[in-house]
Amino acid sequence: MHHLLLDIYQCPAERLADEHLLQRFLSDLPEHLGMQQVSPVFLEHIDQVSDPRDAGHSGVAITVTGHCSLHAWPPYGMVNVDLFSCEPFDQQEAIHFVQATFQPQDMEIRPIERALRSPRLASRPVNQAGESCPVLRHSMTGHRFRPMGGLLPPLL
């Protein structure tokens, strides 16, 4: 299962405030990546916030294999995009599509392989290259591991 998290910075505010552009992005991205959309795009303007700069848009497109979502804050020039699919998709193409749409000056990109022990994946390769991915495992009585190494106290 594949999860791509994109934190996108220094975008033109007018693009992030354009409801039509955001709606089209959520509608076109799944199709562009070969995902079958199963519901209409849901996009909501969020303005009931304590700080007016926190107003923006949140939206999602549900697909057969997952979802595409966004949270856009025009005053900050920032948008977060979340792509999840239980089937592989072209993550580089998704990044290019996001860059072309939002014209950012900076991005944080986090690809994540999820549910590596899923029974659904028992007969499928773990990643697109067919290689096994390392997993940090713990039992309820064993030690936990920090992602960058080192032990945490045992779980109680």
Backbone torsions as a table, in degrees:
resi	resn	phi	psi	omega
1	MET	NA	137.7	-168.7
2	HIS	-119.8	130.3	-179.1
3	HIS	-130.3	126.0	178.7
4	LEU	-120.0	118.9	179.2
5	LEU	-108.6	125.6	-179.6
6	LEU	-123.5	120.5	174.5
7	ASP	-107.4	116.9	-165.7
8	ILE	-117.8	126.8	-172.0
9	TYR	-121.6	159.5	174.8
10	GLN	56.2	48.2	175.0
11	CYS	-92.1	152.0	173.8
12	PRO	-60.1	125.1	-176.2
13	ALA	-57.4	-36.0	-178.0
14	GLU	-64.4	-29.9	177.3
15	ARG	-69.7	-39.9	-178.4
16	LEU	-74.1	-19.5	178.6
17	ALA	-93.5	-6.1	-176.1
18	ASP	-84.4	99.1	-177.1
19	GLU	-59.2	-37.5	179.7
20	HIS	-64.0	-42.5	178.6
21	LEU	-63.5	-44.2	-179.7
22	LEU	-64.4	-42.6	178.3
23	GLN	-61.5	-45.9	-179.6
24	ARG	-65.3	-40.0	177.7
25	PHE	-57.9	-49.7	-178.3
26	LEU	-67.2	-27.7	178.0
27	SER	-80.1	-39.7	-174.3
28	ASP	-83.2	-33.0	-175.4
29	LEU	-59.3	-49.5	179.2
30	PRO	-57.6	-45.0	179.8
31	GLU	-62.0	-41.8	180.0
32	HIS	-60.8	-31.9	-178.8
33	LEU	-94.8	4.5	179.1
34	GLY	79.1	21.1	177.6
35	MET	-96.3	142.4	-179.8
36	GLN	-92.8	116.0	179.3
37	GLN	-77.5	136.5	-175.9
38	VAL	-115.9	-0.7	178.5
39	SER	-146.7	160.3	174.2
40	PRO	-64.2	155.5	175.4
41	VAL	-65.4	135.9	173.5
42	PHE	-109.0	120.5	179.0
43	LEU	-133.2	128.6	-176.7
44	GLU	-128.2	135.2	172.8
45	HIS	-85.6	124.6	-178.4
46	ILE	-104.0	111.8	-179.4
47	ASP	-129.3	0.4	177.4
48	GLN	-91.0	73.8	-176.0
49	VAL	-127.9	156.4	-178.6
50	SER	-73.9	-28.0	179.0
51	ASP	-118.0	119.1	-176.9
52	PRO	-55.8	-24.8	178.6
53	ARG	-68.8	-17.2	-179.5
54	ASP	-85.9	-2.8	177.0
55	ALA	-68.2	147.9	178.9
56	GLY	178.2	-155.4	-177.5
57	HIS	-123.8	144.2	171.1
58	SER	-129.3	139.3	-178.8
59	GLY	-155.5	163.4	-179.2
60	VAL	-150.7	147.0	169.4
61	ALA	-123.0	122.8	179.0
62	ILE	-89.2	133.8	178.5
63	THR	-117.6	169.8	177.9
64	VAL	-57.4	-35.3	-173.6
65	THR	-107.0	0.2	-178.7
66	GLY	167.6	-129.2	-178.5
67	HIS	-160.4	162.1	169.3
68	CYS	-127.1	127.4	179.8
69	SER	-136.0	162.7	176.6
70	LEU	-147.8	155.4	171.4
71	HIS	-136.8	117.9	-174.4
72	ALA	-119.6	132.8	177.9
73	TRP	-123.2	94.6	-178.9
74	PRO	-55.3	-42.6	-178.1
75	PRO	-60.7	-26.4	179.7
76	TYR	-96.6	-8.0	-176.5
77	GLY	64.7	31.6	-172.1
78	MET	-126.9	142.1	173.4
79	VAL	-141.0	140.0	175.1
80	ASN	-109.9	129.8	178.2
81	VAL	-120.0	136.7	-176.2
82	ASP	-129.3	119.2	178.2
83	LEU	-119.1	124.8	178.5
84	PHE	-130.9	136.2	176.1
85	SER	-152.0	140.2	174.8
86	CYS	-81.4	-0.9	174.0
87	GLU	-118.2	151.6	178.9
88	PRO	-61.3	148.2	172.6
89	PHE	-142.8	161.5	-176.4
90	ASP	-77.8	97.9	-176.1
91	GLN	-68.0	-35.4	177.2
92	GLN	-63.2	-40.1	178.9
93	GLU	-65.9	-38.2	176.8
94	ALA	-62.0	-43.0	179.4
95	ILE	-62.7	-43.8	178.6
96	HIS	-62.9	-40.0	179.6
97	PHE	-63.5	-43.6	178.3
98	VAL	-62.9	-45.2	179.9
99	GLN	-61.7	-42.9	-179.9
100	ALA	-65.9	-35.0	-177.7
101	THR	-76.3	-47.5	-170.4
102	PHE	-101.5	-11.3	176.5
103	GLN	51.0	53.7	-177.9
104	PRO	-76.2	159.5	171.8
105	GLN	-96.5	-15.9	-175.6
106	ASP	-154.1	147.0	178.9
107	MET	-145.5	147.5	166.3
108	GLU	-111.7	130.5	-175.1
109	ILE	-121.2	123.8	-179.9
110	ARG	-130.1	96.4	171.9
111	PRO	-81.8	137.2	-178.4
112	ILE	-132.7	131.2	170.4
113	GLU	-92.6	126.1	-175.0
114	ARG	-119.9	162.4	173.2
115	ALA	52.7	47.6	-175.8
116	LEU	-67.5	-15.7	176.9
117	ARG	-105.1	13.8	-179.3
118	SER	-61.1	131.8	175.7
119	PRO	-59.8	-26.9	179.2
120	ARG	-62.7	-29.9	-175.8
121	LEU	-95.1	4.7	-173.9
122	ALA	-55.3	-34.9	-177.1
123	SER	-105.2	12.9	-177.7
124	ARG	-119.7	155.1	174.9
125	PRO	-63.6	150.3	-178.0
126	VAL	-74.4	-37.0	177.7
127	ASN	-132.2	177.1	-173.9
128	GLN	-62.7	-26.9	-179.8
129	ALA	-86.2	-2.1	-179.2
130	GLY	77.4	14.7	-179.2
131	GLU	-96.7	154.4	175.7
132	SER	-78.9	139.4	178.2
133	CYS	-102.0	140.5	178.0
134	PRO	-68.9	143.6	-179.7
135	VAL	-127.9	133.9	172.7
136	LEU	-84.9	117.1	-176.4
137	ARG	-113.8	153.9	173.2
138	HIS	-151.6	153.7	173.5
139	SER	-103.2	167.5	-178.6
140	MET	-65.5	-17.5	179.6
141	THR	-110.9	-4.2	-177.1
142	GLY	-94.9	-173.6	178.0
143	HIS	-83.8	152.1	172.9
144	ARG	-100.2	155.8	-179.0
145	PHE	-116.2	139.1	173.0
146	ARG	-74.9	144.7	179.5
147	PRO	-56.2	-31.2	-178.6
148	MET	-98.7	15.2	178.0
149	GLY	102.5	160.1	179.0
150	GLY	95.4	154.1	-178.1
151	LEU	-95.6	146.4	167.6
152	LEU	-103.1	163.8	177.9
153	PRO	-59.8	155.9	177.8
154	PRO	-60.1	150.3	173.5
155	LEU	-71.6	142.5	179.3
156	LEU	-91.2	NA	NA
